[in-house]
Amino acid sequence: MFEHMIKLFGRITYKGIKIDLKNSFQYGPVCIDFNLRGTDSFPMLFSKMKEEMGDKYEVGTTFINKVNTRSYFAHTRKAGIEVINEFEFNNNKYYGLAFLTKEKYSRAGQANDNPNGFQ
């Protein structure tokens, strides 16, 4: 899957940065224990990952299967990750997402409630 995403990178610019193998990393999948869902576990994990990877990479990327709305909303609402493209792989439809490793995110007023509302 990540190989497929990497092939798409040369055509994707995120916040003025052309994504490539030198300035980006790919992460996932992430699974949060049922008992920890709805807590700050995922945002805390995500924040620590950004902190650790931020000195080496400008951009982080991941993918979410379109049928996985729970993951979509956790990433976009809780972590502020943005959809940068849509693609198909092995007869499944996915969102490609990205974030800046040095950018702080505040949930207030920044949630992306429309999974298809990107440009």
C-alpha positions as CSV (number, residue, x, y, z in Angstrom):
1,M,0.0,0.0,0.0
2,F,2.7,2.5,0.9
3,E,4.5,1.8,-2.3
4,H,1.3,2.7,-4.2
5,M,1.1,6.0,-2.2
6,I,4.7,6.8,-2.8
7,K,4.1,6.6,-6.6
8,L,1.4,9.3,-6.2
9,F,3.6,11.7,-4.2
10,G,5.3,13.4,-7.2
11,R,1.9,14.8,-8.1
12,I,0.8,16.0,-4.6
13,T,1.6,19.4,-3.0
14,Y,0.5,20.0,0.6
15,K,0.6,23.5,2.0
16,G,3.1,24.5,-0.6
17,I,5.4,21.5,-0.1
18,K,5.8,19.0,-2.9
19,I,5.7,15.6,-1.1
20,D,8.6,13.3,-1.7
21,L,10.5,10.5,0.0
22,K,13.1,12.9,1.5
23,N,10.7,15.3,3.2
24,S,7.9,12.9,4.3
25,F,7.2,9.7,6.2
26,Q,4.2,7.3,6.1
27,Y,2.7,5.9,9.2
28,G,-0.1,3.5,10.2
29,P,-2.2,1.7,10.6
30,V,-3.1,2.7,14.2
31,C,-5.5,0.7,16.4
32,I,-6.8,2.2,19.7
33,D,-8.1,-0.2,22.3
34,F,-11.8,-0.2,22.6
35,N,-11.6,1.0,26.2
36,L,-9.5,4.0,25.2
37,R,-11.6,5.2,22.3
38,G,-13.0,8.6,22.9
39,T,-10.2,9.6,25.2
40,D,-7.1,11.6,24.4
41,S,-5.1,8.5,23.7
42,F,-5.0,8.9,19.9
43,P,-4.2,12.7,20.0
44,M,-1.5,12.1,22.6
45,L,0.1,9.3,20.5
46,F,-0.2,11.4,17.4
47,S,1.4,14.4,19.1
48,K,4.4,12.3,20.3
49,M,4.9,10.8,16.8
50,K,5.0,14.3,15.3
51,E,7.5,15.4,18.0
52,E,9.8,12.4,17.3
53,M,9.6,12.6,13.5
54,G,9.5,16.4,13.1
55,D,13.3,16.9,13.1
56,K,13.7,14.6,10.1
57,Y,10.5,15.1,8.1
58,E,8.3,18.1,7.2
59,V,5.3,16.1,6.2
60,G,3.6,12.9,7.5
61,T,1.2,10.9,5.4
62,T,-1.2,8.1,5.9
63,F,-4.3,6.5,4.3
64,I,-7.7,5.5,5.5
65,N,-10.2,3.1,3.8
66,K,-13.3,5.1,3.0
67,V,-15.5,2.6,4.8
68,N,-13.6,3.3,8.0
69,T,-15.5,6.4,9.1
70,R,-14.3,6.0,12.8
71,S,-10.7,6.3,11.7
72,Y,-11.5,9.2,9.3
73,F,-13.1,11.3,12.1
74,A,-10.4,10.4,14.6
75,H,-7.7,11.6,12.2
76,T,-9.5,14.7,10.9
77,R,-11.3,15.9,14.1
78,K,-9.0,14.8,16.8
79,A,-5.6,15.2,15.1
80,G,-6.4,17.7,12.4
81,I,-5.0,15.7,9.6
82,E,-6.2,16.8,6.1
83,V,-7.3,14.8,3.1
84,I,-4.9,15.5,0.2
85,N,-6.3,13.0,-2.3
86,E,-8.4,9.9,-3.0
87,F,-7.3,6.7,-4.7
88,E,-8.1,3.1,-5.3
89,F,-6.0,0.1,-4.5
90,N,-7.0,-3.6,-4.7
91,N,-10.7,-2.6,-5.4
92,N,-10.9,-0.5,-2.2
93,K,-11.3,3.3,-2.1
94,Y,-9.0,5.3,0.2
95,Y,-8.3,8.8,1.4
96,G,-4.7,10.0,1.4
97,L,-4.0,12.3,4.3
98,A,-1.2,14.6,5.3
99,F,0.0,16.9,8.1
100,L,2.9,19.1,8.9
101,T,5.1,17.7,11.6
102,K,5.9,21.1,13.1
103,E,2.3,22.5,13.0
104,K,0.3,22.6,16.2
105,Y,-3.4,21.7,16.0
106,S,-6.3,23.0,18.0
107,R,-9.6,21.2,17.6
108,A,-11.6,24.4,18.1
109,G,-13.2,25.3,14.8
110,Q,-10.8,23.3,12.6
111,A,-12.5,19.9,12.2
112,N,-13.2,18.7,8.7
113,D,-16.7,17.3,8.9
114,N,-17.0,16.7,5.1
115,P,-14.9,13.7,4.0
116,N,-15.3,14.8,0.4
117,G,-14.9,18.5,1.0
118,F,-11.2,18.9,-0.1
119,Q,-9.8,20.6,-3.1
